[in-house]
């Protein structure tokens, strides 16, 4: 074999740059009649021409890599589809060959579709001797689960619109150390009772919740929906098994109309001016600080909210009318429902809330301020102008940590919760309605709570929270001099809890919690109690 001489290499090395220069000249805009670009191309230095060649080479290499990746993905898709079809034919002894061909015929007529049809034909002819599937067992199980999920019977309704069933099956076990007003869901601590054990243990499923959500048509440009929730903490029947059976009670029943920036809500709802909730699974039917600083009670409400656009997009304004209950108001011994002091005023309770929040979806920050006006008229024509000012917040702190809470002050807002109530019922309901209840509504109140949350990851989280709520102790003490029933009304109630929540799956919950209660009466020392709890829940 003859090898080229050194001089031949020199001649060749001068030949290739000449050819490359001709190619660049032909590809330049001057070759198409643009005479102005000729001067620019002629003035380019060899370094600039070399840079352009490098850029063109890099683009070609990147295109080749992308084409190779696409080719590999197409081959993998072919192989996976072939294995699935082989498995289907093997499982049904070739009975589904026509169905597989129908699936393949519905695909576009490209190279992938032709490969699929060929694979189906091969599987059909070899159905007597099916080849072993190469797909892993885990992937096959996942595929079967998804198919079964699509085949399951959905919740049906009489209308043609979608209806969704949801809920929480919750089991709680607890051990109380000290006397409390409710063993399963303590709100205040009581003094020791002679002859009773200083503690108790128990378990319950009465805090389980069932909910329905319906999605309706678009009306006046708004998406309509409604939701309803019920729990089983409405009381216990006077029969065997009453402690565990419980009576169903209505929690929420709301109708919504949602436009792009405006929403209207009507129904039984939480007070919109106190939106935050403590994180606990030991007290679900009511919030964690229902008697120690958390405004919460379900209230018939009509409200509207508007979310601003543009420069004011962080802000939201909510206004509404409410009909609060009167937990501290007792009617005479009759089955007839009489009007509450708020309803007897012939005016609703008015509320407005203004809030601002950041646009971050992962770690949002929100702060809100609200004002409440609640006119009330008691038996005998005694009027009380109830009012409240509230503040709520939710702020991200260090990474994975969050601080949230609420604060309120005012008077005559006992019907919204957040305050301790007397564990006793008055002996004289008429005297209570005309004298005691107006005195309580005229006293100043204050309360609030805050919570520190730390999420270790998506499965593990820790929460520590504290709350307090009470009345003006001086006013309460003075009124108790002439009304002995007020001696049973706690002046202040404090509560603290710490819990750990573990979610091995998104629908499975385990939680352990420690809770401490401390209740201050008008006179005498404070009463305290502790609770250890375990909660196991399943979301569906």
Secondary structure, DSSP 8 states (H G I E B T S, - for coil): -----HHHHHHHHHHHHHHHHHHHHHHSGGGGT-HHHHHHHHT--HHHHHHHHHHHHHHHHHHHHHHHHHHHHHHHHHHHHHHHHHHHHHHTTTTTHHHHHHHHHTS-SSHHHHHHHHHHHHHHHTGGG-----S-HHHHHHHHHHHHHHHS-----SSSS-EEEEEEEEEEEEEEESEES-SSS--SEE---TTS-S-EEEEE-TT-EEEEEEEEEEETTEEEEEEEEEES-S---SSTTHHHH---EEEEEEEEEE-SSEEEEEEEE--TTS------SSS-SS-TTTTTT-----EEEEEEEEE--GGGTTEEEEEEEEE---TT----S-SS----HHHHTTS-EEEEEEEEE-S-SSS--EEEEEEEEEEEE-TTS-EEEEEEEEEEEEEE-STTEEEEEEEEEEES-GGG--S---SS--S-HHHIIIIIHHHHHTSEEEEEEEEEEEESSSSEEEEEEEEEEEE-HHHHHHHHTT-GGGGGS-SEEEEEEEEEEEEEETTEEEEEEEEEEEEE-SSS--EEEEEEEEEEEEE-
